[in-house]
């Protein structure tokens, strides 16, 4: 049987970004079936060259075409006509794909469009409705996103398809391995020093500077030799704050905050989660929050803002797997492209209190909380079930909507009554 071809537009699937990694996980799941092959328009990173790239294990079944941004109409038109894919699958923030939906009338008569979508918050973004109607299927990363799509565009096939991480990599590690790794971070034998972990892009909405300022207030209470903050980020990211300058200003240059600013393998990232007692994410808008899911999978509790996808990770509605902070401010912000969206901010005193609660927990209670978090991940975000759900979704889409000569479910015209 001839393999079905899927054209993908997303972050470069070999890149370490959250979108890139999730794209990679979906592609790998479908490649394992031996029923699919992929051409990827790989964007959102700086490329050394623009020659087509093939995955070493999959060869012609997985080809990546490096592009600036996420491509353009002419690139998509050319690939569709030359490669004749059976589906277009694309993922990331909708503000990057207005140009793609503008040529929907050229694409959808030939092949279905499947959009992996996230929207951070309410109010319902009515301005997205025309975009939602321009897809055959919308896979929704969070429950918030799924509710938004179902409410604004119930006629479009939508599914709740949360992220997942490889649970065989992100897991609780051997105590001796963690002990040695933790000693390397701290730089001494201070085994009792508690590590709080922060793994995010150093960008405005992630509140990187806020975390440092408030973490100092926590250390002022417990002692600057009792805990430290490990930040896996670029302190000089041009999209964020100069975090090293902040540390100098606060006189926190004695190891209270340390940076891991190099790309690392997933196995080493798992060691960071294991070395930490808690992972922090108080971003003011977070579609999902991959680092907190990785943390829970490693049995490390989390402190999060109750916004976007973070809130469904920290609790299942009955049990808690860390501390969820209700926003104290819910400001409406926006731009010319996004007229309105809510920005959730947490209160400093409540955040510092959350750090104190983790700090004062016994080792046994932290381990029990972490174990519950791991079980929550396996129940709701298990990697094997994530892979099988994506295979089922793509199989069903291919079968239901067809492509080219077998295309179904899309009319090139509509009948409207003029009064």
HELIX and SHEET records of a PDB file:
HELIX    1   1 UNK A   18  UNK A   31  1                                  14    
HELIX    2   2 UNK A   73  UNK A   83  1                                  11    
HELIX    3   3 UNK A   94  UNK A   96  5                                   3    
HELIX    4   4 UNK A   98  UNK A  102  1                                   5    
HELIX    5   5 UNK A  104  UNK A  107  1                                   4    
HELIX    6   6 UNK A  126  UNK A  128  5                                   3    
HELIX    7   7 UNK A  129  UNK A  132  1                                   4    
HELIX    8   8 UNK A  143  UNK A  152  1                                  10    
HELIX    9   9 UNK A  175  UNK A  186  1                                  12    
HELIX   10  10 UNK A  204  UNK A  206  5                                   3    
HELIX   11  11 UNK A  208  UNK A  222  1                                  15    
HELIX   12  12 UNK A  243  UNK A  249  1                                   7    
HELIX   13  13 UNK A  266  UNK A  275  1                                  10    
HELIX   14  14 UNK A  290  UNK A  297  1                                   8    
HELIX   15  15 UNK A  310  UNK A  314  1                                   5    
HELIX   16  16 UNK A  348  UNK A  360  1                                  13    
HELIX   17  17 UNK A  363  UNK A  381  1                                  19    
HELIX   18  18 UNK A  383  UNK A  401  1                                  19    
HELIX   19  19 UNK A  404  UNK A  406  5                                   3    
SHEET    1   A 8 UNK A  53  UNK A  55  0                                        
SHEET    2   A 8 UNK A  59  UNK A  66 -1                                        
SHEET    3   A 8 UNK A  36  UNK A  43  1                                        
SHEET    4   A 8 UNK A   4  UNK A  11  1                                        
SHEET    5   A 8 UNK A  87  UNK A  91  1                                        
SHEET    6   A 8 UNK A 112  UNK A 117  1                                        
SHEET    7   A 8 UNK A 137  UNK A 140  1                                        
SHEET    8   A 8 UNK A 157  UNK A 160  1                                        
SHEET    1   B 6 UNK A 257  UNK A 259  0                                        
SHEET    2   B 6 UNK A 227  UNK A 232  1                                        
SHEET    3   B 6 UNK A 194  UNK A 199  1                                        
SHEET    4   B 6 UNK A 278  UNK A 281  1                                        
SHEET    5   B 6 UNK A 302  UNK A 305  1                                        
SHEET    6   B 6 UNK A 322  UNK A 325  1                                        
SHEET    1   C 2 UNK A 329  UNK A 333  0                                        
SHEET    2   C 2 UNK A 341  UNK A 345 -1                                        
END                                                                             
